[in-house]
């Protein structure tokens, strides 16, 4: 626990010097974990960032163009989005030098080189947050009185997670809010230990930032905040003459952090000058952004099926060996809860999150379990350390066993890297550059970010509801499809089903000229039965050419000279799925 307390006392002991001494005192094994995790996370950070495309290939991400919209609206005049404003505001601050140069006419943020630089900047922000999240797992474990070895192992478990590795490369908001949650959890633990006002305030700040990054984070605090309030009451009751005075002193202690949270929340949402936008955001997340995606019905059988699906997702995220390790770690803590009740605190958040978020919306993607896995890693690290330190277990058995589990987990998580490197769209881009005429009319089917970029060609998209009639109206020379958006998405007797069925049978006058799905070096990920966005990696790409063009060779090469504003299709570019 000494290292955790040292961080608090650092500035009092000499500012930067004390902070440097503190980091020098951290175990070398932690830096090794951070380095290995950073390597896993940075490989493939270029995935889906393609010259000439204003989008990336990840789903549910925050793109620079969305930040532009928010920034230039001043976060007012009714502005709202499917996500809260904080990460938009954070990126706006980081983009501000580019905005200033844009206003001076020195840089055009709509040009593809500048836009691409901003997209990379956004991704590196997520990458930095991933590193901080791993560090926070270590500090949370230490604050829970887990030994140094157990805390380092907890950091390793959190880092060697394929979901963690994937989302650290994207501008998706699940990892950023997880990082803010872990920061709030650290101060929640300190509240229980010391009841200091500064910890209450910092807890309220980081909890607010988590919720203002992604709304679903509220679920982590519904039970945690009353738990902290009750802990405060018990602490005060030891010194107060009666329960009434203890209640009054507890209310006074909680008043400041409550006001801080309220003011910060209102400021981030700009409620004073953008109440209309805030209310529209609430209406959106309570309506189409959540309920339209319900998978499990609100019944006993529906909740049981969702619970089973949740277990599947955690096994997928952690890998079976670490899922078992973390499960045993939780059971071990529950069995000995009376000896260290502080260790139950993070589990209160997990329970709260499941009951008050997942159970209410009726669906749970694998990425929703990032904060859950981060919490479980603490218990897994603690148990592995106990195994290594057990006097009755021979070290020639325990050490190789733990090393084998961690090595498997690294290889398991690195499957993400092999998949993004082998993504089929890279080969599709090369093939189209060599074989599709520069002035050809090309139509894509489905979401544009499921496809190789088509913006360098003349394009009219068939969109998300393709039909034979629409195809006849557009009359493209090429059709590009992705296995992510295929016939199986449409019920029989619908126009979409008819379109794909006739296209594959060659009844629409188009022939298949390119078909490819990349072959990773290896992948240990079994996505069967998993509700995941990882299926957006490496889809099979098919290109169909109009039959009467069969004898006509390429007449030119694609060009990417246009600006961002000229290239975004109006129908699909800004549509992203759900929460």
WOHUZI-V282420 format. One record per run of one state. SS is the DSSP state (@ for helix, = for strand, . for the rest). FROM is the first residue (numbers start at 0). TO is the last residue. If there is no record, write none. Layout:
SS/FROM/TO + SS/FROM/TO
This chain:
./0/0 + @/1/12 + ./13/14 + @/15/23 + ./24/26 + @/27/41 + ./42/59 + =/60/60 + ./61/62 + @/63/72 + ./73/84 + @/85/102 + ./103/110 + @/111/142 + ./143/146 + @/147/158 + ./159/160 + @/161/166 + ./167/170 + =/171/171 + ./172/172 + @/173/193 + ./194/195 + @/196/212 + ./213/213 + @/214/219 + ./220/220 + @/221/236 + ./237/241 + @/242/268 + ./269/273 + @/274/285 + ./286/289 + @/290/292 + ./293/298 + @/299/317 + ./318/318 + @/319/334 + ./335/335 + @/336/338 + ./339/339 + @/340/360 + ./361/364 + @/365/388 + ./389/393 + @/394/412 + ./413/413 + @/414/420 + ./421/422 + @/423/434 + ./435/439 + =/440/444 + ./445/446 + @/447/449 + ./450/456 + =/457/458 + ./459/461 + =/462/462 + ./463/466 + @/467/473 + ./474/476 + =/477/481 + ./482/483 + =/484/484 + ./485/485 + @/486/488 + ./489/493 + @/494/504 + ./505/508 + =/509/515 + ./516/532 + @/533/535 + ./536/539 + =/540/545 + @/546/548 + ./549/562 + @/563/566 + ./567/578
